[in-house]
Amino acid sequence: MKRIVLAIAGAAALLCLEMPSGHAGYGDAPWCAVINVGTGEMYWDCQYQTFEACAPNVVAGNRGFCNVNPTYKPTVAAPVRHYVRRHPPKHS
């Protein structure tokens, strides 16, 4: 039990850490192309809806990899309202 609590606390701490300055890329999509721009700096290009859309950018020789966007927050759709149609009582 103690290990689980420590693991959760560690994960929460990682989520609260500020992203490195190289994350100053653009886009708010679920996938990022993380591109090595030299001198150990990485540029996060977060404009891809799927991994498959991200991969060609990295394969094109941009020296990087595709990664899940750590700051992505999906939009939540409004709940669907269900209406119950009430029928008038039948009279015999």
MMTF fields as JSON, N, C-alpha, C and O atoms, coordinates in Angstrom:
{
  "mmtfVersion": "1.0.0",
  "mmtfProducer": "UNKNOWN",
  "numBonds": 367,
  "numAtoms": 368,
  "numGroups": 92,
  "numChains": 1,
  "numModels": 1,
  "chainsPerModel": [1],
  "groupsPerChain": [92],
  "chainIdList": ["A"],
  "bondAtomList": [4, 2, 8, 6, 12, 10, 16, 14, 20, 18, 24, 22, 28, 26, 32, 30, 36, 34, 40, 38, 44, 42, 48, 46, 52, 50, 56, 54, 60, 58, 64, 62, 68, 66, 72, 70, 76, 74, 80, 78, 84, 82, 88, 86, 92, 90, 96, 94, 100, 98, 104, 102, 108, 106, 112, 110, 116, 114, 120, 118, 124, 122, 128, 126, 132, 130, 136, 134, 140, 138, 144, 142, 148, 146, 152, 150, 156, 154, 160, 158, 164, 162, 168, 166, 172, 170, 176, 174, 180, 178, 184, 182, 188, 186, 192, 190, 196, 194, 200, 198, 204, 202, 208, 206, 212, 210, 216, 214, 220, 218, 224, 222, 228, 226, 232, 230, 236, 234, 240, 238, 244, 242, 248, 246, 252, 250, 256, 254, 260, 258, 264, 262, 268, 266, 272, 270, 276, 274, 280, 278, 284, 282, 288, 286, 292, 290, 296, 294, 300, 298, 304, 302, 308, 306, 312, 310, 316, 314, 320, 318, 324, 322, 328, 326, 332, 330, 336, 334, 340, 338, 344, 342, 348, 346, 352, 350, 356, 354, 360, 358, 364, 362],
  "bondOrderList": [1, 1, 1, 1, 1, 1, 1, 1, 1, 1, 1, 1, 1, 1, 1, 1, 1, 1, 1, 1, 1, 1, 1, 1, 1, 1, 1, 1, 1, 1, 1, 1, 1, 1, 1, 1, 1, 1, 1, 1, 1, 1, 1, 1, 1, 1, 1, 1, 1, 1, 1, 1, 1, 1, 1, 1, 1, 1, 1, 1, 1, 1, 1, 1, 1, 1, 1, 1, 1, 1, 1, 1, 1, 1, 1, 1, 1, 1, 1, 1, 1, 1, 1, 1, 1, 1, 1, 1, 1, 1, 1],
  "groupList": [{"groupName": "MET", "atomNameList": ["N", "CA", "C", "O"], "elementList": ["N", "C", "C", "O"], "formalChargeList": [0, 0, 0, 0], "bondAtomList": [1, 0, 2, 1, 3, 2], "bondOrderList": [1, 1, 2], "singleLetterCode": "M", "chemCompType": "L-PEPTIDE LINKING"}, {"groupName": "LYS", "atomNameList": ["N", "CA", "C", "O"], "elementList": ["N", "C", "C", "O"], "formalChargeList": [0, 0, 0, 0], "bondAtomList": [1, 0, 2, 1, 3, 2], "bondOrderList": [1, 1, 2], "singleLetterCode": "K", "chemCompType": "L-PEPTIDE LINKING"}, {"groupName": "ARG", "atomNameList": ["N", "CA", "C", "O"], "elementList": ["N", "C", "C", "O"], "formalChargeList": [0, 0, 0, 0], "bondAtomList": [1, 0, 2, 1, 3, 2], "bondOrderList": [1, 1, 2], "singleLetterCode": "R", "chemCompType": "L-PEPTIDE LINKING"}, {"groupName": "ILE", "atomNameList": ["N", "CA", "C", "O"], "elementList": ["N", "C", "C", "O"], "formalChargeList": [0, 0, 0, 0], "bondAtomList": [1, 0, 2, 1, 3, 2], "bondOrderList": [1, 1, 2], "singleLetterCode": "I", "chemCompType": "L-PEPTIDE LINKING"}, {"groupName": "VAL", "atomNameList": ["N", "CA", "C", "O"], "elementList": ["N", "C", "C", "O"], "formalChargeList": [0, 0, 0, 0], "bondAtomList": [1, 0, 2, 1, 3, 2], "bondOrderList": [1, 1, 2], "singleLetterCode": "V", "chemCompType": "L-PEPTIDE LINKING"}, {"groupName": "LEU", "atomNameList": ["N", "CA", "C", "O"], "elementList": ["N", "C", "C", "O"], "formalChargeList": [0, 0, 0, 0], "bondAtomList": [1, 0, 2, 1, 3, 2], "bondOrderList": [1, 1, 2], "singleLetterCode": "L", "chemCompType": "L-PEPTIDE LINKING"}, {"groupName": "ALA", "atomNameList": ["N", "CA", "C", "O"], "elementList": ["N", "C", "C", "O"], "formalChargeList": [0, 0, 0, 0], "bondAtomList": [1, 0, 2, 1, 3, 2], "bondOrderList": [1, 1, 2], "singleLetterCode": "A", "chemCompType": "L-PEPTIDE LINKING"}, {"groupName": "GLY", "atomNameList": ["N", "CA", "C", "O"], "elementList": ["N", "C", "C", "O"], "formalChargeList": [0, 0, 0, 0], "bondAtomList": [1, 0, 2, 1, 3, 2], "bondOrderList": [1, 1, 2], "singleLetterCode": "G", "chemCompType": "PEPTIDE LINKING"}, {"groupName": "CYS", "atomNameList": ["N", "CA", "C", "O"], "elementList": ["N", "C", "C", "O"], "formalChargeList": [0, 0, 0, 0], "bondAtomList": [1, 0, 2, 1, 3, 2], "bondOrderList": [1, 1, 2], "singleLetterCode": "C", "chemCompType": "L-PEPTIDE LINKING"}, {"groupName": "GLU", "atomNameList": ["N", "CA", "C", "O"], "elementList": ["N", "C", "C", "O"], "formalChargeList": [0, 0, 0, 0], "bondAtomList": [1, 0, 2, 1, 3, 2], "bondOrderList": [1, 1, 2], "singleLetterCode": "E", "chemCompType": "L-PEPTIDE LINKING"}, {"groupName": "PRO", "atomNameList": ["N", "CA", "C", "O"], "elementList": ["N", "C", "C", "O"], "formalChargeList": [0, 0, 0, 0], "bondAtomList": [1, 0, 2, 1, 3, 2], "bondOrderList": [1, 1, 2], "singleLetterCode": "P", "chemCompType": "L-PEPTIDE LINKING"}, {"groupName": "SER", "atomNameList": ["N", "CA", "C", "O"], "elementList": ["N", "C", "C", "O"], "formalChargeList": [0, 0, 0, 0], "bondAtomList": [1, 0, 2, 1, 3, 2], "bondOrderList": [1, 1, 2], "singleLetterCode": "S", "chemCompType": "L-PEPTIDE LINKING"}, {"groupName": "HIS", "atomNameList": ["N", "CA", "C", "O"], "elementList": ["N", "C", "C", "O"], "formalChargeList": [0, 0, 0, 0], "bondAtomList": [1, 0, 2, 1, 3, 2], "bondOrderList": [1, 1, 2], "singleLetterCode": "H", "chemCompType": "L-PEPTIDE LINKING"}, {"groupName": "TYR", "atomNameList": ["N", "CA", "C", "O"], "elementList": ["N", "C", "C", "O"], "formalChargeList": [0, 0, 0, 0], "bondAtomList": [1, 0, 2, 1, 3, 2], "bondOrderList": [1, 1, 2], "singleLetterCode": "Y", "chemCompType": "L-PEPTIDE LINKING"}, {"groupName": "ASP", "atomNameList": ["N", "CA", "C", "O"], "elementList": ["N", "C", "C", "O"], "formalChargeList": [0, 0, 0, 0], "bondAtomList": [1, 0, 2, 1, 3, 2], "bondOrderList": [1, 1, 2], "singleLetterCode": "D", "chemCompType": "L-PEPTIDE LINKING"}, {"groupName": "TRP", "atomNameList": ["N", "CA", "C", "O"], "elementList": ["N", "C", "C", "O"], "formalChargeList": [0, 0, 0, 0], "bondAtomList": [1, 0, 2, 1, 3, 2], "bondOrderList": [1, 1, 2], "singleLetterCode": "W", "chemCompType": "L-PEPTIDE LINKING"}, {"groupName": "ASN", "atomNameList": ["N", "CA", "C", "O"], "elementList": ["N", "C", "C", "O"], "formalChargeList": [0, 0, 0, 0], "bondAtomList": [1, 0, 2, 1, 3, 2], "bondOrderList": [1, 1, 2], "singleLetterCode": "N", "chemCompType": "L-PEPTIDE LINKING"}, {"groupName": "THR", "atomNameList": ["N", "CA", "C", "O"], "elementList": ["N", "C", "C", "O"], "formalChargeList": [0, 0, 0, 0], "bondAtomList": [1, 0, 2, 1, 3, 2], "bondOrderList": [1, 1, 2], "singleLetterCode": "T", "chemCompType": "L-PEPTIDE LINKING"}, {"groupName": "GLN", "atomNameList": ["N", "CA", "C", "O"], "elementList": ["N", "C", "C", "O"], "formalChargeList": [0, 0, 0, 0], "bondAtomList": [1, 0, 2, 1, 3, 2], "bondOrderList": [1, 1, 2], "singleLetterCode": "Q", "chemCompType": "L-PEPTIDE LINKING"}, {"groupName": "PHE", "atomNameList": ["N", "CA", "C", "O"], "elementList": ["N", "C", "C", "O"], "formalChargeList": [0, 0, 0, 0], "bondAtomList": [1, 0, 2, 1, 3, 2], "bondOrderList": [1, 1, 2], "singleLetterCode": "F", "chemCompType": "L-PEPTIDE LINKING"}],
  "groupTypeList": [0, 1, 2, 3, 4, 5, 6, 3, 6, 7, 6, 6, 6, 5, 5, 8, 5, 9, 0, 10, 11, 7, 12, 6, 7, 13, 7, 14, 6, 10, 15, 8, 6, 4, 3, 16, 4, 7, 17, 7, 9, 0, 13, 15, 14, 8, 18, 13, 18, 17, 19, 9, 6, 8, 6, 10, 16, 4, 4, 6, 7, 16, 2, 7, 19, 8, 16, 4, 16, 10, 17, 13, 1, 10, 17, 4, 6, 6, 10, 4, 2, 12, 13, 4, 2, 2, 12, 10, 10, 1, 12, 11],
  "groupIdList": [1, 2, 3, 4, 5, 6, 7, 8, 9, 10, 11, 12, 13, 14, 15, 16, 17, 18, 19, 20, 21, 22, 23, 24, 25, 26, 27, 28, 29, 30, 31, 32, 33, 34, 35, 36, 37, 38, 39, 40, 41, 42, 43, 44, 45, 46, 47, 48, 49, 50, 51, 52, 53, 54, 55, 56, 57, 58, 59, 60, 61, 62, 63, 64, 65, 66, 67, 68, 69, 70, 71, 72, 73, 74, 75, 76, 77, 78, 79, 80, 81, 82, 83, 84, 85, 86, 87, 88, 89, 90, 91, 92],
  "secStructList": [7, 2, 2, 2, 2, 2, 2, 2, 2, 2, 2, 2, 2, 2, 2, 2, 1, 7, 7, 7, 4, 4, 4, 7, 7, 7, 7, 7, 1, 1, 3, 3, 3, 3, 3, 3, 3, 3, 6, 6, 3, 3, 3, 3, 3, 3, 3, 3, 1, 1, 2, 2, 2, 2, 2, 2, 2, 2, 2, 6, 6, 7, 1, 3, 3, 3, 3, 3, 7, 6, 6, 7, 7, 7, 7, 7, 7, 7, 7, 7, 7, 7, 7, 7, 7, 7, 7, 7, 7, 7, 7, 7],
  "xCoordList": [0.821, 0.0, 0.873, 0.581, 1.942, 2.839, 3.502, 3.711, 3.832, 4.449, 3.478, 3.883, 2.224, 1.227, 1.095, 1.046, 1.04, 0.921, 2.148, 2.017, 3.341, 4.565, 4.583, 5.014, 4.121, 4.087, 3.135, 3.453, 1.992, 1.026, 1.594, 1.451, 2.236, 2.83, 3.944, 4.074, 4.732, 5.798, 5.248, 5.766, 4.196, 3.575, 2.986, 3.106, 2.354, 1.784, 2.876, 2.697, 4.0, 5.108, 5.648, 5.975, 5.746, 6.229, 5.274, 5.716, 3.997, 3.022, 3.07, 2.742, 3.477, 3.513, 4.788, 4.855, 5.794, 7.05, 6.84, 6.021, 7.558, 7.471, 8.195, 9.231, 7.629, 8.249, 9.536, 9.64, 10.539, 11.766, 11.484, 10.446, 12.404, 12.195, 12.022, 11.413, 12.526, 12.375, 10.944, 10.632, 10.069, 8.675, 7.898, 6.675, 8.602, 7.942, 7.463, 7.362, 7.173, 6.651, 5.245, 4.757, 4.596, 3.25, 2.292, 2.699, 1.035, -0.002, -0.539, 0.15, -1.791, -2.43, -3.139, -4.367, -2.35, -2.868, -2.304, -1.365, -2.866, -2.42, -0.998, -0.387, -0.454, 0.877, 1.835, 1.449, 3.101, 4.146, 5.293, 5.636, 5.879, 7.156, 8.212, 8.281, 9.022, 10.068, 11.344, 11.901, 11.8, 12.879, 14.131, 14.078, 15.256, 16.545, 17.075, 17.383, 17.183, 17.661, 19.143, 19.665, 19.812, 21.244, 21.518, 20.625, 22.727, 23.219, 22.32, 22.181, 21.716, 20.904, 19.521, 18.784, 19.148, 17.829, 16.834, 17.153, 15.618, 14.556, 13.412, 13.081, 12.813, 11.665, 10.449, 10.484, 9.38, 8.155, 7.156, 6.632, 6.897, 5.947, 4.654, 4.503, 3.727, 2.53, 1.307, 0.433, 1.252, 0.14, -0.466, -1.215, -0.157, -0.572, -1.669, -1.553, -2.732, -3.864, -3.598, -4.202, -2.687, -2.373, -0.865, -0.13, -0.425, 0.98, 1.362, 2.458, 0.439, 0.702, 0.917, 1.691, 0.236, 0.419, 1.758, 2.347, 2.229, 3.487, 4.708, 5.708, 4.622, 5.778, 6.484, 7.714, 5.786, 6.51, 7.397, 8.432, 7.04, 7.873, 9.192, 10.24, 9.142, 10.354, 11.187, 12.415, 10.519, 11.222, 11.898, 12.867, 11.402, 11.941, 13.345, 13.897, 13.914, 15.286, 15.381, 16.408, 14.356, 14.377, 14.989, 14.873, 15.629, 16.337, 15.502, 15.84, 14.421, 13.572, 12.705, 13.019, 11.618, 10.696, 9.323, 9.182, 8.31, 6.945, 6.664, 7.059, 5.978, 5.681, 4.29, 3.82, 3.64, 2.354, 2.577, 3.535, 1.693, 1.786, 1.478, 0.349, 2.443, 2.214, 1.273, 0.766, 1.032, 0.159, -1.2, -1.996, -1.472, -2.723, -3.906, -3.878, -4.942, -6.18, -7.307, -7.679, -7.853, -8.913, -10.147, -10.463, -10.823, -12.054, -13.135, -13.213, -13.951, -15.015, -16.313, -16.701, -16.967, -18.235, -19.321, -19.285, -20.264, -21.393, -22.179, -22.3, -22.704, -23.456, -24.686, -25.337, -24.973, -26.129, -27.374, -27.426, -28.364, -29.607, -30.54, -30.79, -31.03, -31.98, -33.375, -33.597, -34.261, -35.632, -36.483, -36.379, -37.302, -38.222, -39.572, -40.152, -40.039, -41.335, -42.424, -42.481, -43.253, -44.327, -45.6, -46.02, -46.184, -47.431, -48.601, -48.528, -49.681, -50.832, -51.433, -51.381, -51.986, -52.556, -53.695, -54.48, -53.753, -54.791, -56.095, -56.095, -57.182, -58.496, -59.235, -59.258, -59.817, -60.535, -61.943, -62.671],
  "yCoordList": [-1.182, 0.0, 1.258, 2.235, 1.21, 2.35, 2.622, 3.778, 1.563, 1.715, 2.378, 3.206, 2.022, 2.596, 4.094, 4.891, 4.465, 5.877, 6.642, 7.739, 6.073, 6.726, 6.841, 7.862, 5.808, 5.853, 6.942, 7.67, 7.054, 8.087, 9.474, 10.384, 9.636, 10.926, 11.284, 12.445, 10.317, 10.565, 10.958, 11.867, 10.272, 10.612, 12.013, 12.767, 12.368, 13.702, 14.767, 15.831, 14.479, 15.433, 15.635, 16.759, 14.563, 14.683, 15.512, 16.279, 15.374, 16.137, 17.619, 18.463, 17.934, 19.323, 20.048, 21.275, 19.303, 19.932, 20.776, 20.437, 21.843, 22.707, 22.04, 21.4, 22.203, 21.628, 22.386, 23.574, 21.696, 22.383, 23.489, 23.477, 24.433, 25.564, 25.113, 25.836, 23.96, 23.446, 23.084, 22.823, 23.059, 22.708, 23.907, 23.857, 24.964, 26.173, 26.033, 27.03, 24.835, 24.605, 25.124, 25.839, 24.763, 25.257, 24.097, 22.982, 24.369, 23.374, 22.816, 22.757, 22.409, 21.798, 20.534, 20.45, 19.574, 18.312, 17.187, 17.41, 15.979, 14.892, 14.397, 13.818, 14.609, 14.083, 15.199, 16.168, 15.039, 16.008, 15.318, 14.175, 16.026, 15.609, 16.325, 17.554, 15.57, 16.153, 16.136, 15.073, 17.319, 17.446, 17.985, 18.974, 17.323, 17.742, 18.866, 18.649, 20.074, 21.217, 21.483, 22.505, 20.598, 20.738, 21.263, 21.795, 21.114, 21.522, 21.026, 21.687, 19.863, 19.261, 19.868, 19.479, 20.797, 21.429, 20.659, 20.184, 20.547, 19.842, 20.817, 21.642, 20.715, 21.537, 20.631, 19.612, 20.987, 20.182, 20.777, 21.868, 20.064, 20.48, 19.701, 18.586, 20.283, 19.575, 19.928, 20.67, 19.396, 19.694, 18.442, 18.547, 17.27, 16.018, 15.321, 15.138, 14.935, 14.26, 12.789, 12.201, 12.171, 10.752, 10.54, 11.395, 9.394, 9.022, 8.89, 9.278, 8.335, 8.116, 9.438, 9.495, 10.499, 11.811, 12.429, 13.199, 12.102, 12.649, 11.968, 12.624, 10.662, 9.862, 10.366, 10.407, 10.753, 11.203, 12.417, 12.551, 13.288, 14.445, 14.012, 14.585, 13.026, 12.546, 11.693, 11.781, 10.871, 9.993, 10.821, 10.365, 12.024, 12.883, 13.392, 14.189, 12.962, 13.34, 14.476, 15.153, 14.698, 15.794, 15.398, 16.15, 14.257, 13.808, 13.96, 14.734, 13.22, 13.311, 12.081, 11.015, 12.236, 11.135, 11.707, 12.897, 10.856, 11.261, 10.906, 9.847, 11.812, 11.616, 12.164, 13.079, 11.608, 12.121, 13.522, 13.752, 14.453, 15.824, 15.845, 15.544, 16.191, 16.164, 17.261, 17.18, 18.284, 19.367, 19.343, 20.267, 18.302, 18.233, 17.99, 17.101, 18.797, 18.62, 18.511, 19.508, 17.315, 17.16, 17.97, 18.149, 18.445, 19.169, 18.178, 17.073, 18.584, 17.717, 18.183, 19.346, 17.272, 17.604, 17.758, 17.134, 18.589, 18.772, 17.468, 16.757, 17.154, 15.903, 15.914, 16.942, 14.767, 14.636, 14.537, 13.755, 15.327, 15.304, 14.284, 14.315, 13.414, 12.403, 12.8, 13.05, 12.845, 13.192, 11.929, 11.093, 11.805, 10.673, 11.163, 12.103, 10.521, 10.908, 10.187, 8.958, 10.945, 10.353, 10.316, 11.306, 9.158, 8.98, 9.18, 8.766, 9.811, 9.969, 8.602, 7.69, 8.457, 7.156, 6.772, 7.613, 5.492, 4.99, 4.799, 4.239, 5.258, 5.072, 3.979, 3.973, 3.085, 1.98, 2.333, 1.506],
  "zCoordList": [0.0, 0.0, 0.0, -0.689, 0.782, 0.87, -0.483, -0.851, -1.219, -2.542, -3.518, -4.334, -3.435, -4.335, -4.082, -5.019, -2.808, -2.455, -2.94, -3.483, -2.749, -3.212, -4.735, -5.271, -5.434, -6.895, -7.379, -8.32, -6.755, -7.135, -6.851, -7.668, -5.701, -5.351, -6.333, -6.723, -6.729, -7.704, -9.06, -9.708, -9.489, -10.777, -10.732, -11.698, -9.628, -9.484, -9.512, -10.105, -8.873, -8.868, -10.278, -10.657, -11.058, -12.434, -13.275, -14.13, -13.054, -13.819, -13.481, -14.315, -12.264, -11.832, -12.247, -12.174, -12.68, -13.079, -14.323, -15.177, -14.423, -15.596, -16.762, -16.585, -17.951, -19.141, -19.446, -19.142, -20.057, -20.425, -21.448, -22.109, -21.572, -22.475, -23.915, -24.703, -24.284, -25.638, -25.967, -27.129, -24.986, -25.236, -25.77, -25.894, -26.08, -26.55, -27.984, -28.699, -28.411, -29.751, -29.866, -28.99, -30.947, -31.127, -31.314, -31.642, -31.105, -31.322, -30.027, -29.008, -30.097, -28.941, -29.419, -29.415, -29.823, -30.329, -29.462, -28.698, -29.571, -28.693, -28.945, -28.047, -30.147, -30.465, -30.866, -31.52, -30.456, -30.773, -31.498, -31.197, -32.456, -33.027, -32.188, -32.19, -31.483, -30.64, -31.475, -31.749, -31.875, -32.846, -32.167, -31.436, -32.418, -31.882, -32.76, -33.932, -32.195, -32.96, -32.721, -33.167, -32.039, -31.792, -30.398, -29.738, -29.962, -28.642, -27.509, -26.48, -27.709, -26.667, -26.518, -25.612, -27.365, -27.293, -28.144, -29.234, -27.617, -28.325, -28.584, -27.732, -29.771, -30.137, -30.224, -30.914, -29.537, -29.506, -30.487, -30.264, -31.565, -32.594, -32.366, -32.865, -31.618, -31.155, -31.995, -31.548, -33.204, -34.086, -34.719, -35.69, -34.191, -34.826, -34.034, -32.822, -34.726, -34.088, -33.832, -32.935, -34.62, -34.453, -34.543, -35.038, -34.06, -34.179, -35.648, -36.05, -36.452, -37.875, -38.612, -39.568, -38.173, -38.79, -38.376, -39.136, -37.203, -36.691, -37.313, -37.607, -37.512, -37.927, -39.192, -39.192, -40.273, -41.474, -41.224, -41.878, -40.322, -40.011, -39.39, -39.686, -38.553, -37.886, -38.834, -38.843, -39.628, -40.572, -41.664, -42.271, -41.918, -42.972, -42.646, -43.405, -41.566, -41.243, -40.247, -40.185, -39.479, -38.514, -37.176, -36.208, -37.096, -35.89, -34.629, -33.734, -34.572, -33.399, -33.252, -33.783, -32.532, -32.291, -32.006, -31.724, -32.081, -31.764, -30.306, -29.819, -29.626, -28.214, -27.913, -28.588, -26.906, -26.468, -25.901, -25.163, -26.247, -25.766, -24.273, -23.886, -23.422, -21.972, -21.483, -20.364, -22.299, -21.871, -22.567, -22.398, -23.343, -24.092, -23.164, -22.313, -23.345, -22.596, -23.612, -24.231, -23.79, -24.789, -24.409, -23.232, -25.424, -25.162, -24.768, -25.305, -23.84, -23.347, -23.995, -23.875, -24.673, -25.321, -24.264, -23.204, -24.582, -23.673, -23.594, -24.592, -22.439, -22.313, -23.222, -23.412, -23.763, -24.637, -23.774, -22.826, -24.107, -23.339, -23.973, -25.178, -23.175, -23.637, -23.144, -21.96, -24.063, -23.711, -23.706, -24.604, -22.712, -22.622, -23.108, -22.563, -24.113, -24.667, -23.896, -23.87, -23.295, -22.496, -23.32, -23.919, -23.325, -24.04, -23.081, -21.924, -23.55, -22.662, -22.332, -23.157, -21.165, -20.794, -21.74, -22.179, -22.03, -22.92, -22.144, -21.047, -22.709, -22.082, -22.831, -24.061, -22.122, -22.768, -23.112, -23.66]
}
